[in-house]
């Protein structure tokens, strides 16, 4: 969708990052021995927006920006990841495809273990004319529902990330129009959450707006605004009140996907740094960045997930797997904060 598109904005951001990093440095980083554990994932696609760990089935699930598909990455039992470093090589297999061609992209996802399903935000990358929430059974991969969130007659939209509450309601961020859709457990669109706090006064700060979202067990959402780095607390238990979390130390600017490690610890993926560890001691009225992790910045970190007590950061871009190999190589990098 030209310069107003989420996809184009990310590409512009990527080109900016790439232009600041010498090619020789990129090659050196790619060839260096990683300081933390890394999963290398062989895939047929160049771009992967989100990777989440499915603990019950001991596998990673990856959203594919090409055609709205989802990939499965099984982790063999002997890949214990017990060492502090090292690389394990995994294979991605496409398990479900939404269809509709390259215009549609699978973006943020959440594994809903309680209901044995995967919720996926699907969007029209080029035109921002459609947004959906798709749900799939984690055992059979049968579709459970496909809810249309944005239509051509409405404002432009881009479903970006999704969270689920205790009752099975899903919350989907709109990275284009700065709102949150609420969808029932059975796929009915219930409401749209808007707030003036979601909108920046400077137009360019809304190019990538509401992005990563998680549900807190105390009945509220935590949502990050990418360009400004604002973190919002949205009460969904007693209403839809929106507050801005005061970040007393550090910044969440360029924040993307998130994972809630505990009631008072949150990881925010992004760039410069690759990920930030955020803590709150007052129920997320205030928060502070207590740790940072710097990974391969040229790959553009986009999501975070937790596996066996460790945090892994996934990246948007793959790289050639090798000479004569048609597959691409993606990386899941363990984040160790300091």
N, C-alpha and C positions, 0 to 999 in steps of 0.2 A: 504493500500500500504506500508507495512513495515515502517521503520523509516522515509522514505522520504515523507510519506503521510501526508496530512493536518490533517486527522482524528487522526492518530497515534500521531502526534506532539501535538495536543490538549490534547489527553489522557495523554501523558507524562507530559505536563504542569499541567494538573489537578492532577495527582499523586504527582507531586512536591508540589503543593499547599496543597493537602490533608495531605501529610506527615509532613508538617510544622504546621498543625493545630490539636491540641489534640482532640480526639473524644469527650471528655467531653465538650469541648468548643463548638463543633458543635451542640451537643444536647442542650446545654444551649441557643445557638442562635436560634435554631429552635423553642424552647419552649417560648422564651422571647416575650414580647409585643413589636411590632415594633414601632419605634419612628416616622415613616412616614407612609403614607397610603400604603396598600398592596392589590393587587388583587391575590388571590389564584386561580389557574386554575386547575381543575380536568381534567386529560387527560389519554389516554391509553398508551402514549409513555413516554420514559425516557428522551429523548433529544429534545430540541427545540432551534434551532440556532437563530431565529429572530422573533420578534413580532412587528407589526406595527399597528397603530391606523388608522382605516377607519372612518373618521369623518362623512361623508355623511350618512353612514349606521349605525353609532353608534356601532361599534364593533371592536374588535381586530382581527388581522389575524396572524396566527403563521405558520412558516415554520417547517415542520416535517422532521427530518433527516432519518426517516425510510421510504424508498420507494418513496421519492420525493413528499410527500403529502403536502396539505395546510389545516390548521384547522381554523374554525370560532369560535370566542368567543364573544357571544352577551352580552352586558351590559344593564341590565334593567334600565328603566328611573329613578327609585327611588335610584339607586346607584349613588348618586350625587358626592361622594367623597369630600364632603364639609369639613369634619373634617381633622385635621392635622395628625391623626393616624387612627388606625382601620384596619379591614380586611374584604374584600368582597370576597365571593366564587363564582366562575364562572365555566361554563362547556365548554369544547372544543368539537366541532363536526367537523369531517373531511368533507370538501366540495369538494375537488378535489384531485385526485391522479394521479401522472404521470405514475407510474408503473415501471416495470423493476426490481423489487426486492430490496433487501437491499443495493445493490451497489450504487443506486441513492439516492441522498439526496437533499432536498430543503434547500437552505441556505439563503443568503440575499434577501430582497424583497424591493419593493417600491410601494406605492399606487399612481397611476397616476389618480387623481381625474378628471382632465380636459378631459381625454379620457375614463373614467369609466373602468379602467382596473388595474389589478395587474400584475407586472412584477416580475418574480422569477428566481434567479440563481439556476440552477440544475447541480449537478456534480457527477461524479463517485468517491466516497470517497476512495475506496480500491485500485484502479489501476491508478487513474488520467489519464485515457485514453479518457474520453469524458467530454465535458462541453456543457451546453445548456443555452439558455434564453427562458423561457416560459412566455406566456402572456395569461391572462384569463379575461373574461368579469366579472365585479364585480356584475352584476345583475343576470346573468344566470349561471355563472361559465363555460360557453362554452369556449373552447380553441380558442384563436385568432391566435397564431402561436407558433411554437417550432423551434427555430433557433439553429443549431449546431454550436458551437464555436470552440471546440477542438475535433480532431479525433485521432485515434490510430497512424496514420502515422506521426502526428506532434509531437512536444515536449509535455511532460507531462504538464497537466494544471488542474486548479481547479477554476471554476467560483464561486466566493465567495459573492460579493455584487453588487448592481445595483443602478444606479441613472438615472433620466430622465430629459432632458432639455425642454425648452419652445416649441420646434418644435416636440417633441415626440421621439427624438433619445434617445436610451438607452446606458448606459456606464457600462460595467461589469468588475470588477476587477478579475485578475487571481492571486490567492494567491500562486500559485506554480511557475509560470514563470515570475512574475512581469511585467505584461502588462495589457492593458485595451482594451477590444473589444468595438467598436462602432457599434450599430445596429439601422437601420432606424425604423421609426414608424410602417411600415408594416412588419418588421421582417427580412430585408435583412442585412447581415453582410457588413458593409461599409468599415471599416478600423481597424487597430490594432495600438494602441499608445504605443510606446516603448521609453525608455530613459535610458541612463547610470545611471542617478540619482536614478532610481528605484532599482538598483542592489547594494547590499552591497559587499564590498571586502571580508569580512569574510563569508565563505560559510554557517556557522550555523545561521547567521542572516537572511538568505533567506529561512529558513525552513517554516516560515509563513511570506509572503511578503506583497504585496498590499492587503488591506483588506477593511475597511470601506470607503464609497464614498458618497458624496453629491454633488448636483448641486447648484451653487450660481446664483442668478438672474442676476448678472452682466456678466454672460457668461463664467464662468470657473468652473472647478471641484476642490473639495478639497478631497484629498485621503491620508489615513494614512497607513504607513508601520508598521506592528505589532511589530516585534522584535526590530527594531531600534527606533521606535517612530517618524520617519521622517514624516512631513506633506508636501504634494506637492500641488502646484497650477497649474492646467492644463488648458490652454486657449483653449476653443473649439469654440469660437465665431469668431476669426480672424485667427485661425490656431490651432496647437497642441503643442505649446511651453510649456515646463515643467520647473517650478521653484521650489526650495525648500523654504518653508515658514520658516523664522527664528523664532524659539521659544525662546523668550528672558527671559522667566520665566517659570519654571516647566518643565515637561517631559510628552510625550505622549507614552512612551514605553508600549508595550503590549496593544496598542489601538486596538479596534475592531469596532463594528458598531457605526454609528454616526447619529446625527440629527441636522439640521441647524435651530436654533430657530429664528434668525433674520439675516440680512445681516452681522452683526458683532459679532454674538454669535453662538458658536458651542458646542455641547455636544459630548464627546467621551467616549463610554463605554469601559470597559476593566477590568483589575485586578490590585489591589494595586496602586491606589484606584479603587473602582468599577466604578466610572465615574468622568470625569473632565469637568469643564466649561471653555471654551477657548474663548478669545475675541481678536479682532483685530480692530485697529483704522485707518489703512492705506490700506484698500482693500486687506488684507491678504498677504501683503509683509512680515509682522512680526506678531506675535501673542504671547499671554501669557496665562498661566493657572491662572485663577482668583478664582477658587473654586474647591473643591473636595468633593466627597461623598463616604463614606465607607458603603457598604452593606454586604450581606452574601457572603464572599469571597469564601467559600467552594462550592458554586453553580456555579461559573465561569460566570461572566457577559459577554454577547456577543452582545447585541444590545440596542439601545435607541430609544424611540419614544415620541412624544409630544401629550398630550390629555388635552384639555380645559385649556391650559396655564400651565400644569404641565408636568414634565419629568418623564418617567417611564423606568426603566432598566429591561430587561429580562435576564434570566440566562439559561445556557446550560442544567443543570441537574435538574431533578425532584427528588422527594422523595416519599416513600410510602404514600398513602393517609390515611391509617389507617389499623388496624388489620382486615383482611378478606375483605378488599376493593381492587379490582383488579386495580383500577386506581392509577395514579401517581399525585403528587401535585407539580405544578410549581408556581413560584412567579413572579409577576411584582411589583417591588418596586419603590415607588416614590423617586426620588433623590432630596434632599434639600442640596444645596451647601454651604459650609462655608470655 
